Amino acid sequence: MNTITELKSLPIPERLQLVEDLWDSIALDQEALPDNPQVVEEIRSRKARYKANPGSGMAWDQLKNRIRSGNA
């Protein structure tokens, strides 16, 4: 029997626990994952725009209210 077949034969609660354990292990190892270069570049670009014009930023509460009101 292969591993997938064995896993599929487990009761659902045991399979769910395995998924949770795997997810937790990924979260713990997240620092080991390489950063996506495009995401890093976007963050650097946004930081540079903010530093060039700090008044262009918005507090999280203001932005959240703006999004919720449909004015985003």
N, C-alpha and C positions, 0 to 999 in steps of 0.2 A: 504494500500500500504506500502511495506517495504522501508527502507531507500535506498537500492541499486536501486530498481526500480524507486524511486523518483529521484535519482541522474542521472540515465540513461535517464530520460525524460527531463532533462535540456538541453538547447541549448549548442552546443559545446563550444562557447566562455565562458559560465558560468562554465562549467565543467573544462575547462583549467584554469580559474581563481581559482577555488577551489583547483586544483592540485598545482598551484603555491603557494597559501596561506598555504596549508599543508606542502609543501616542505620548505617554509620559516620558518614555526613554528618548524619543525624538526631541521633545522639548528640553530635556536636560542636556542633550548633545548639540543643541542649536548653535552654540558658539563655534562648534567645529565646522559648520557649514560655511562655504565661501560666500562672500557678499556678491550680489548681482551687480556687475559693473554699471549697468544702466540705472539701477536704483541709486547707487552711490553717486553717480554723476548728477542725477536729478536733485538729490538732497543738497549736494554742493552748489548747484545752480540756484536753488531756492534760498539757500543761506546767503549766497552772494547778493541776490536781489534784495533780501531783507536788510542786509548790512548797508547796502547802498541807499535804502530808503526805509528806515525802521518804522516810520509812520504808516507804511503800507500794510503792516501786520494787523491782526485782529485777535482779541482775546477769544479763547475757546468758547466761553459762554455766549459771547456775542455771535460768533459764527454758528454755533449750535442753534440759537434762536432764529437766526437768519435762514438757516436751512429748513427748520421746522415751519417757518412762516411762508416758505416757498419763494423767498426773495434771494436765493443764492445764485 
